[in-house]
């Protein structure tokens, strides 16, 4: 039995997966290759030496692929640190928009188009309702993160949104909600469902959608109309978390979602040449975690299903956090509130300094003599 890691699953069974003839896109192949090579020396390495005792240490390079479980920790900390300086003095809320599973085959063969549509509809729903004086009457800040998986690595498309309960009015003033979510759930649900299905209908009529074998029948306009009408009948109830306990906790909380992948190494319980065993959250709160057994090739298939298309931005910013106007908006908000709630802590730090600041790991300490004298003396690049 190997160490329980996703890399081990790929090492044991990726060749078998490829020989099975299952289709892989170029970006899925790239992700698999990166996971297999990460921190093995295949991507090159750095050499450090202790100036006191002469001890040599080799540091294998990471792949830096966003689908690799070994490469997300520092990126997450840097992201959280940047967002910390953008938190305003207002309550924050977590909203999750989920698409019905009946849409899965259509979404999977139109990923870039329909993931983008989900981003747009979530943002427009939150911004348009927030602008209404019945609710907030202001433009909030919104951070959205797309996820496509459930606890068993199944295909489950949903959007995590952090929305501020305060924002800028049209006359450049601050308006804040109470410590309770300011948008009625049924209003949020109906607005989002209507918007997504109306825009999906437009894409269908424009001929912009592709149809795989699993949804081929939807090419027929009668079948499409019946399918669309059935989606209108379903309950698209969004999930809303209560107010976060403290402004900064909203960003720390979302930090868990931003650089997350479909499954972390910490959930892998055991791996054999043929099978992976991992843990999953209970379906009913309060019950013990579940244990899932899965063939390695099926694990790899499900894992690669969540590799996003080339260049797709799974994290997007809206409202007063819109990238183009963010700096100007935040300066105005902090001036109106007479304070900036949090400052960045990691700005300008090297990777070694971040490791020390966040995890108290000092890579300068020699493992042989204990002196703080390890120095980088060279780099070996991977062979082309």
C-alpha positions as CSV (number, residue, x, y, z in Angstrom):
1,X,0.0,0.0,0.0
2,X,1.3,3.5,-0.9
3,X,1.0,6.8,0.9
4,X,-2.6,7.9,0.8
5,X,-2.5,10.8,-1.7
6,X,-4.2,11.7,-5.0
7,X,-0.8,11.5,-6.7
8,X,-0.5,7.8,-5.6
9,X,-3.9,7.0,-7.1
10,X,-2.7,8.5,-10.4
11,X,0.6,6.7,-10.2
12,X,-1.1,3.4,-9.6
13,X,-3.8,3.6,-12.2
14,X,-3.5,6.5,-14.7
15,X,-2.0,4.2,-17.4
16,X,-4.9,1.8,-16.9
17,X,-7.3,4.7,-17.1
18,X,-5.8,5.9,-20.4
19,X,-5.8,2.3,-21.9
20,X,-9.5,2.1,-21.1
21,X,-10.2,4.5,-23.9
22,X,-12.1,7.1,-21.9
23,X,-12.0,10.5,-23.6
24,X,-9.7,13.2,-22.0
25,X,-9.5,16.8,-23.1
26,X,-6.0,18.3,-23.5
27,X,-6.4,20.3,-20.3
28,X,-7.4,17.1,-18.4
29,X,-4.3,15.3,-19.7
30,X,-2.2,18.3,-18.7
31,X,-3.6,18.2,-15.2
32,X,-2.9,14.5,-14.8
33,X,0.6,14.9,-16.1
34,X,1.3,17.7,-13.6
35,X,-0.1,15.8,-10.7
36,X,2.1,12.8,-11.6
37,X,5.2,14.9,-11.9
38,X,4.7,17.3,-8.9
39,X,7.6,17.2,-6.4
40,X,9.1,14.1,-8.0
41,X,12.2,15.9,-9.5
42,X,10.7,15.5,-13.0
43,X,10.1,19.3,-13.0
44,X,13.5,20.2,-11.8
45,X,14.7,21.1,-8.3
46,X,16.4,23.6,-6.1
47,X,19.6,22.9,-4.1
48,X,20.4,24.5,-0.8
49,X,23.5,24.1,1.4
50,X,24.3,24.9,5.0
51,X,27.1,27.4,5.3
52,X,28.1,25.9,8.7
53,X,28.3,22.2,8.2
54,X,28.0,21.9,4.4
55,X,24.8,19.8,4.5
56,X,23.1,19.6,1.0
57,X,19.3,19.6,0.6
58,X,17.3,19.0,-2.5
59,X,13.9,20.6,-2.9
60,X,11.8,19.1,-5.8
61,X,9.8,21.7,-7.8
62,X,6.0,21.9,-7.6
63,X,3.9,21.7,-10.7
64,X,1.8,24.9,-9.8
65,X,-1.2,23.4,-11.5
66,X,-4.5,24.6,-10.0
67,X,-5.9,21.0,-9.9
68,X,-3.0,19.6,-7.9
69,X,-3.5,19.0,-4.2
70,X,0.1,19.7,-3.3
71,X,0.2,23.3,-4.7
72,X,-2.7,25.2,-3.2
73,X,-1.8,26.1,0.4
74,X,0.5,29.2,-0.2
75,X,-1.8,30.4,-3.0
76,X,-4.8,30.3,-0.6
77,X,-2.9,32.2,2.1
78,X,-1.9,34.9,-0.4
79,X,-5.4,35.2,-1.7
80,X,-6.9,35.5,1.8
81,X,-4.3,38.1,2.7
82,X,-5.3,40.3,-0.4
83,X,-9.0,40.0,0.3
84,X,-8.5,40.8,4.0
85,X,-7.6,44.4,3.0
86,X,-10.9,44.6,1.1
87,X,-13.3,43.8,4.0
88,X,-15.6,46.7,4.9
89,X,-17.3,47.3,8.2
90,X,-20.6,45.4,7.5
91,X,-22.1,42.0,8.0
92,X,-21.2,39.3,5.5
93,X,-23.3,36.5,4.1
94,X,-22.7,33.2,2.3
95,X,-25.1,32.3,-0.5
96,X,-24.9,29.1,-2.5
97,X,-26.7,28.8,-5.9
98,X,-27.1,25.2,-7.2
99,X,-28.3,24.1,-10.6
100,X,-30.6,21.2,-11.0
101,X,-28.9,17.9,-11.8
102,X,-31.1,17.5,-14.9
103,X,-28.9,20.2,-16.5
104,X,-25.6,18.2,-15.9
105,X,-25.2,16.6,-19.4
106,X,-25.9,19.9,-21.1
107,X,-23.5,21.9,-18.9
108,X,-20.7,19.3,-19.1
109,X,-20.6,19.6,-22.9
110,X,-20.9,23.4,-22.8
111,X,-18.7,24.1,-19.8
112,X,-17.1,27.4,-20.5
113,X,-20.3,28.9,-21.8
114,X,-22.7,27.6,-19.1
115,X,-20.3,28.0,-16.2
116,X,-19.9,31.6,-17.3
117,X,-23.7,32.0,-17.6
118,X,-24.0,30.8,-14.0
119,X,-21.4,33.4,-12.8
120,X,-23.3,36.1,-14.6
121,X,-26.8,35.1,-13.4
122,X,-25.7,34.8,-9.7
123,X,-24.1,38.2,-9.8
124,X,-27.0,39.9,-11.7
125,X,-29.5,38.4,-9.3
126,X,-27.6,39.6,-6.2
127,X,-26.8,43.1,-7.6
128,X,-30.3,43.8,-9.0
129,X,-32.1,42.8,-5.8
130,X,-29.6,44.6,-3.6
131,X,-30.1,47.8,-5.6
132,X,-33.8,47.8,-4.7
133,X,-34.5,50.1,-1.8
134,X,-36.9,47.6,-0.3
135,X,-33.8,45.5,0.5
136,X,-30.4,47.2,0.7
137,X,-30.6,50.1,-1.8
138,X,-26.9,49.9,-2.5
139,X,-24.2,48.0,-4.4
140,X,-22.5,45.4,-2.3
141,X,-19.2,43.6,-2.8
142,X,-19.5,40.1,-4.1
143,X,-16.9,37.3,-4.4
144,X,-18.1,34.2,-6.4
145,X,-16.3,30.8,-6.5
146,X,-17.5,28.0,-8.9
147,X,-17.5,24.4,-7.6
148,X,-18.6,21.4,-9.7
149,X,-18.4,18.5,-7.2
150,X,-20.1,16.8,-4.3
151,X,-18.6,14.8,-1.5
152,X,-18.4,11.6,-3.7
153,X,-16.7,13.5,-6.6
154,X,-20.0,13.4,-8.5
155,X,-20.9,16.3,-10.9
156,X,-22.7,18.9,-8.8
157,X,-22.5,22.5,-10.2
158,X,-22.9,25.3,-7.7
159,X,-21.7,28.8,-6.9
160,X,-20.4,30.0,-3.5
161,X,-21.0,33.7,-3.1
162,X,-19.8,35.9,-0.3
163,X,-21.8,39.1,-0.3
164,X,-21.4,42.1,2.0
165,X,-24.4,43.4,3.8
166,X,-23.4,46.9,3.1
167,X,-22.4,48.9,0.0
168,X,-22.4,52.1,-1.9
169,X,-25.5,54.0,-2.9
170,X,-25.9,55.8,-6.2
171,X,-25.2,59.1,-4.3
172,X,-21.9,57.7,-2.9
173,X,-23.0,57.0,0.6
174,X,-22.8,53.8,2.7
175,X,-25.8,51.8,3.5
176,X,-25.7,48.7,5.8
177,X,-28.2,45.9,6.4
178,X,-29.1,44.5,9.8
179,X,-27.4,41.4,11.1
180,X,-29.7,39.3,9.1
181,X,-29.8,38.5,5.4
182,X,-31.6,41.3,3.6
183,X,-32.9,39.4,0.5
184,X,-36.0,37.2,0.9
185,X,-35.1,33.6,-0.1
186,X,-38.2,33.1,-2.3
187,X,-37.4,36.4,-4.2
188,X,-33.8,35.3,-4.7
189,X,-34.9,31.9,-5.9
190,X,-37.4,33.1,-8.4
191,X,-35.2,35.9,-9.8
192,X,-32.2,33.5,-10.3
193,X,-34.3,30.7,-11.9
194,X,-36.1,33.0,-14.2
195,X,-32.8,34.7,-15.3
196,X,-30.8,31.5,-15.9
197,X,-33.6,29.8,-17.9
198,X,-34.4,32.9,-20.0
199,X,-30.7,33.3,-20.9
200,X,-30.3,29.5,-21.5
201,X,-33.3,29.7,-23.9
202,X,-31.6,32.6,-25.8
203,X,-28.4,30.5,-26.2
204,X,-30.5,27.6,-27.5
205,X,-32.3,29.8,-30.1
206,X,-29.0,31.3,-31.2
207,X,-27.6,27.8,-31.8
208,X,-24.8,28.4,-29.4
209,X,-25.2,25.2,-27.4
210,X,-23.5,21.9,-28.2
211,X,-25.2,18.5,-27.5
212,X,-23.3,15.4,-26.6
213,X,-24.7,11.9,-27.0
214,X,-26.3,12.0,-23.5
215,X,-28.4,15.1,-24.4
216,X,-28.8,14.6,-28.1
217,X,-32.6,14.5,-27.9
218,X,-32.6,18.2,-26.9
219,X,-31.8,19.2,-30.5
220,X,-35.5,18.6,-31.1
221,X,-37.3,21.8,-30.3
222,X,-40.3,20.0,-28.8
223,X,-38.1,18.0,-26.5
224,X,-36.3,21.2,-25.6
225,X,-39.5,23.0,-24.7
226,X,-40.6,20.1,-22.5
227,X,-37.2,20.0,-20.9
228,X,-37.2,23.8,-20.2
229,X,-40.7,23.7,-18.8
230,X,-39.8,20.9,-16.5
231,X,-36.9,23.0,-15.1
232,X,-39.3,25.9,-14.4
233,X,-41.4,23.4,-12.3
234,X,-38.4,22.5,-10.1
235,X,-37.5,24.2,-6.8
236,X,-34.2,26.1,-7.2
237,X,-34.0,27.1,-3.5
238,X,-30.7,28.8,-2.8
239,X,-28.8,28.1,0.4
240,X,-28.1,31.0,2.7
241,X,-25.7,30.9,5.7
242,X,-26.3,33.2,8.6
243,X,-24.2,36.2,9.3
244,X,-20.5,35.5,9.9
245,X,-19.3,36.1,13.5
246,X,-16.9,39.0,12.8
247,X,-16.1,40.7,9.5
248,X,-12.7,39.0,9.0
249,X,-14.3,35.5,9.4
250,X,-16.1,35.9,6.1
251,X,-12.8,36.1,4.2
252,X,-11.2,33.3,6.2
253,X,-14.2,31.2,5.5
254,X,-14.2,31.8,1.8
255,X,-10.5,31.1,1.7
256,X,-11.4,27.5,2.3
257,X,-13.3,27.5,-1.0
258,X,-11.1,29.5,-3.4
259,X,-8.2,27.2,-4.0
260,X,-10.1,24.1,-3.1
261,X,-10.1,21.1,-5.4
262,X,-12.6,18.3,-5.7
263,X,-11.0,16.3,-2.8
264,X,-8.1,16.9,-0.5
265,X,-5.4,14.4,0.4
266,X,-6.5,14.5,4.0
267,X,-9.7,12.7,3.0
268,X,-7.9,9.8,1.4
269,X,-8.0,6.8,3.9
270,X,-6.2,4.1,2.0
271,X,-5.1,3.2,-1.5
272,X,-4.4,-0.2,-3.1
273,X,-3.3,-1.0,-6.7
274,X,-7.0,-1.2,-7.7
275,X,-9.1,0.8,-5.2
276,X,-9.2,4.1,-3.2
277,X,-11.0,4.5,0.1
278,X,-11.9,8.1,1.2
279,X,-14.1,9.8,3.7
280,X,-17.2,12.0,3.0
281,X,-19.5,14.2,5.0
282,X,-22.6,12.6,6.4
283,X,-25.8,13.2,4.4
284,X,-27.6,14.0,7.6
285,X,-26.0,16.5,10.0
286,X,-24.8,15.0,13.2
287,X,-24.2,11.5,11.8
288,X,-20.7,10.1,11.5
289,X,-18.7,10.6,8.3
290,X,-19.2,8.1,5.5
291,X,-16.5,5.8,4.0
292,X,-16.5,5.6,0.2
293,X,-14.8,2.8,-1.8
294,X,-14.1,3.4,-5.4
295,X,-12.0,1.8,-8.2
296,X,-8.9,3.9,-8.9
297,X,-9.9,4.3,-12.6
298,X,-13.4,5.6,-11.5
299,X,-11.7,7.9,-9.0
300,X,-9.5,9.4,-11.7
301,X,-12.5,9.8,-14.1
302,X,-14.5,11.7,-11.5
303,X,-11.5,13.8,-10.4
304,X,-10.7,14.9,-14.0
305,X,-14.3,15.7,-14.6
306,X,-13.8,18.8,-12.4
307,X,-10.8,20.2,-14.3
308,X,-12.0,23.6,-15.6
309,X,-11.6,24.7,-19.2
310,X,-8.5,26.6,-20.3
311,X,-8.4,30.2,-19.0
312,X,-11.7,29.9,-17.1
313,X,-11.8,32.2,-14.1
314,X,-13.5,30.3,-11.3
315,X,-13.2,33.2,-8.9
316,X,-14.9,36.5,-10.0
317,X,-15.6,39.8,-8.3
318,X,-18.7,42.0,-8.6
319,X,-20.3,45.1,-7.2
320,X,-17.8,47.5,-5.5
321,X,-15.2,44.7,-5.8
322,X,-15.4,44.8,-9.6
323,X,-11.7,44.8,-10.7
324,X,-11.9,47.9,-12.8
325,X,-13.3,50.2,-10.0
326,X,-12.3,48.3,-6.9
327,X,-9.4,50.6,-5.8
328,X,-11.5,53.7,-6.1
329,X,-14.6,52.2,-4.5
330,X,-12.6,50.9,-1.5
331,X,-10.9,54.2,-0.9
332,X,-14.3,55.9,-0.9
333,X,-15.8,53.3,1.5
334,X,-12.9,53.5,4.0
335,X,-13.0,57.3,3.9
336,X,-16.8,57.2,4.6
337,X,-16.3,54.6,7.4
338,X,-13.3,56.5,8.7
339,X,-11.3,53.3,8.9
340,X,-9.9,50.3,7.0
341,X,-10.9,47.2,9.0
342,X,-7.9,45.0,8.2
343,X,-4.4,45.4,6.7
344,X,-2.5,42.9,4.6
345,X,0.1,40.9,6.5
346,X,1.9,39.0,3.8
347,X,2.5,41.7,1.2
348,X,6.1,41.7,-0.1
349,X,7.1,38.5,1.7
350,X,9.0,35.7,0.0
351,X,7.7,32.1,0.0
352,X,10.1,31.3,2.8
353,X,8.9,34.2,4.8
354,X,5.3,33.2,4.3
355,X,6.0,29.6,5.4
356,X,7.6,31.1,8.6
357,X,4.7,33.6,9.2
358,X,1.8,31.2,8.6
359,X,3.0,27.8,9.6
360,X,6.2,28.6,11.6
361,X,8.2,26.5,9.2
362,X,11.7,28.0,8.7
363,X,13.4,26.5,5.6
364,X,16.7,28.2,6.6
365,X,17.2,25.8,9.5
366,X,19.7,23.1,8.7
367,X,18.2,19.7,9.5
368,X,21.7,18.4,10.3
369,X,23.3,21.0,12.6
370,X,20.3,23.2,13.5
371,X,21.9,26.5,12.4
372,X,19.8,29.1,10.5
373,X,22.2,29.0,7.7
374,X,20.6,27.1,4.7
375,X,21.1,29.1,1.5
376,X,19.9,28.5,-2.0
377,X,22.9,27.7,-4.2
378,X,21.4,26.7,-7.5
379,X,18.5,25.3,-9.5
380,X,18.3,22.4,-11.9
381,X,15.7,22.8,-14.6
382,X,13.5,20.1,-16.0
383,X,14.5,18.6,-19.3
384,X,12.5,19.8,-22.2
